[in-house]
Amino acid sequence: MNQPSKALVIVLTCLALLAGCGGSNKAEPTGVPGEVSFELDEVGDAGVAGVRATLTYETPEKTKVRVDGLDEGEPAGGGANPVLLRSGTCDTPKDIVFELEELTGAVSETTVDLALTALLNGDYNVQVGLPDRPDDVVACGDVPQEVEES
């Protein structure tokens, strides 16, 4: 094994150990080619569970991001929850990369101008905020950098 390959293995192993802080550390294949999903974790005492993000290859430069599992207006009681794709991790979020569609019912679905490979190889997270206070995050998940083997 050459030096760059060894370094890559070490980096990926470290990332897998660190990724557990915001969602699962591996993306799960959905059975649809070019599609993976991962869980978003509850933030604080928001009282949410079962929120997932699904990333689907659309074109070499575009990915569909679908977030579901949180009813519109939960847990604050009214209005559509804002959904963001940010750089950084859930623990240390950075810039907003894309404002995704707000939850309509229990679903947000947006196609972004970012390759699926860029999302899986980058440093991104998906956040769901409160309808009346978008900066108050109720669910967050780091985009995993590994895909589980089926």
Secondary structure by P-SEA (a helix, b strand, c coil): ccaaaaaaaaaaaaaaaacccccccbbbbcccccbbbbbbbbcccccccbbbbbbbbccccbbbbbbccccccccccccbbbbbbcccccccccccccccccccccbbbbbccccaaaaaaccbbbbbbcccccccccbbbccccccccc
